Amino acid sequence: MRSRPTLALAVCVSVLTVCTVAAQDLGPNVHKLKDGIYVYVGNDRGNDAGPESNSGIVITEAGVVLIDSGQTPTASRAIQAAVKKLTSQPVRYLISTETHGDHHAGDFLFSPPAVFIAHEGTAATLKDREPGDPARVERLRASSPEMRAALEGYHFVLPQIEYRQKMTLNVGERTLELMYLKNAHSEADTAVWLPKERVLFSASVAVNNQFNVLRPWNDIPDILAATKMLKGLNPEVVIPGHGAPGTAKIFEDQDQFYALLVDRVGKMVQDGKSLDQIKKELRMPEYDKWSAKDRIPANIEAAFNFLAARLVFKGN
């Protein structure tokens, strides 16, 4: 009679030990968000450069959905190894959250056979970018023996499916909603929302505790509209394109930054300051702990352009 409870306890202890070892085997970059949902958090590059890109691993009964394939080929190999440790299921879908190469380093490892999905225009952008730097892969190969090994089998990959505004992807028991984020970061940005689990992969519309990259086509009102939409989903977990996972506070922090930035730029414009003067003189001490400070001038310019456009509109 006593042997059965003892055996059951032994089995439970054994299972717990296996689970603990498996979690440790995934390495320091892989974090469990919810059952079957993981994130590979990109390495911190130091030197105020900000962290590398994140990748999502969503396990379903019908296979794995991978969200972005890594910043570098070596990171992509680590992501591939983590997937294999987590499940015997193959990667069925690869979703891209943006067009920039730091989210595409490992596309060739998964697609084909994985179906590559991205927002409309991603293929055209990738085709324009890839031939523009034909020596990039060779430079990577030459950078280290590890990188050379990670690039084995490299081939250029384009999306097989492009959507416009929204797309719903049903894979096994899970539903993933893809949403276009206009002028948020790259030429074609996608947020991925799991409504049942309340987990949001928010792309790089907002990044955690760092200044974001703003390019000529990025527009502060559109960025704020995107974060408002994403906050409206009421997510429990938010995984930005770069930086540690958190909550919707990531959006709130960025919204507050832009509100303060626009206010300060506006006051300096009223004082007759030029854009160059504002870039030299404006200070944001509240955000001294944020990384990637070299991006502040571009953010100032975006705020200046926003104010200029608003003044022109009022004048008309």
Sequence and secondary structure as in RCSB ss.txt:
>XXXX:A:sequence
MRSRPTLALAVCVSVLTVCTVAAQDLGPNVHKLKDGIYVYVGNDRGNDAGPESNSGIVITEAGVVLIDSGQTPTA
SRAIQAAVKKLTSQPVRYLISTETHGDHHAGDFLFSPPAVFIAHEGTAATLKDREPGDPARVERLRASSPEMRAA
LEGYHFVLPQIEYRQKMTLNVGERTLELMYLKNAHSEADTAVWLPKERVLFSASVAVNNQFNVLRPWNDIPDILA
ATKMLKGLNPEVVIPGHGAPGTAKIFEDQDQFYALLVDRVGKMVQDGKSLDQIKKELRMPEYDKWSAKDRIPANI
EAAFNFLAARLVFKGN
>XXXX:A:secstr
  HHHHHHHHHHHHHHHHHHHHHHHT TTEEEEETTEEEE   B  TT  B B EEEEEETTEEEEE   SSHHH
HHHHHHHHHHH SS EEEEE S SSGGG TTHHHHTTTSEEEEETTHHHHHHHHSTT TTHHHHHHHH HHHHHH
TTT      SEEESSEEEEEETTEEEEEEEETTSSSSSEEEEEETTTTEEE GGGS TTB     TT  HHHHHH
HHHHHHHT  SEEE SBS  B THHHHHHHHHHHHHHHHHHHHHHTT  HHHHHHH   GGGTT B GGGHHHHH
HHHHHHHHHHHHHHH 
